[in-house]
């Protein structure tokens, strides 16, 4: 992608309004990054581009309409950033990003764009604000913005229902969680191809956790095994640590430590590969305890 046209336009506008690179960067990014953007070395993140447009007094869409510059889909870029934050459990950062984009009229152009904001508002309402009812209301409102009868469920709709189910699960409302998970599983059977391959292992992992809590260990392990096979077929790394851990935990709960430890070892390898120090330390302690005849609950 040719970033130079947008960088040149930012530089022109910055000089026109009398700002230095440092003044433009203040509160947004570093002066060095502004310099690289203006040279065309890098493209600003969606949030940074929006904040730059505010300082320069132009609509963010102005940069998309520069004739020779390939259009970057701003909403897709924001969605990518939100997904990364969700995957890494950075819910405070999600709130900051969503609150910034709520001021952006681009997200009120149609229901799909607005849905993205409502979905992530629901997530941080639960994870950060601890507002259970508000979270459910936002997530359901997000879902019904696009959900229609006689229409196949979209991947985003599946993920919104997964978020609802996950909240029910975290509140130990197992029956409600499984009801939402069943809807997604049924929709997956009708889906010819998934763009986001991680939806299936995420779903199966969440189902397996609920089944474990209900003492249905064999069913839980079956779901984990299916998810692992999917990850291997699709060359997908997401969840291999969590899924192997869950199988090991199921065996641990029935006091079959000889079978549990190999799965914990596989999980540990994945956590270490991901540089997930918290889970790595926890698993090392757990395996040491199991090998010495102890027990650590989770």
Helices and strands as residue ranges (DSSP letters): H 4-16, H 21-25, H 31-39, H 46-56, H 61-64, H 74-87, H 91-101, G 105-108, H 111-127, H 132-144, H 155-170, H 174-190, H 198-213, H 217-233, H 240-253, H 257-273, H 277-291
